[in-house]
Amino acid sequence: MSDGYQTETIEHDGHRYTFRFYKGFARRVGFKPAGGDEIEVYDQKGVVFHVAQNGGSGKGPDARSTINITGGPHNYDIEVEIDDSPQHPEKLTGPVKRVELGLQPRGTPFGTHHPNAKAVRGHEHLARITVHSDRGGVHAMQGGGGDEVTFDNTPITCPPFC
């Protein structure tokens, strides 16, 4: 039985980047190096993610998961915790549709986070976390940066699509 996580590695300009994410959250992952074009890291491409066969309850994808990014010329070692559950329905703007991370060489760590995306490790490499939902974007923090990583939610999962 799998834990439901996918690990993908890409090479760009002689540097290796590794991305690890929960397939019950990420339908697509893209990496855009500073000043360059986006590189597709992962695309579900219509394959159904079977929750029960990947360590889940079978009632639906886990609401909480992590995103990990390592490597590159700046030796990224980033972990961001994602919470796609409705914690405060009156305050949330809807389910998470997309998480964007702005990466930077080591810089000033940030001091805040959004209820749906919290940096666990690698704060000094995060220039921005943007959480998009059904009703628009919510910025957890923002600043300058270089590389960008995008995680699109809404994967095809069983349940509900069995």
Summary of the structure (lengths in Angstrom):
residues: 162
radius of gyration: 15.4
end to end distance: 18.7
largest distance: 46.8
contacts: 512
relative contact order: 0.23
helix: 4%
strand: 49%
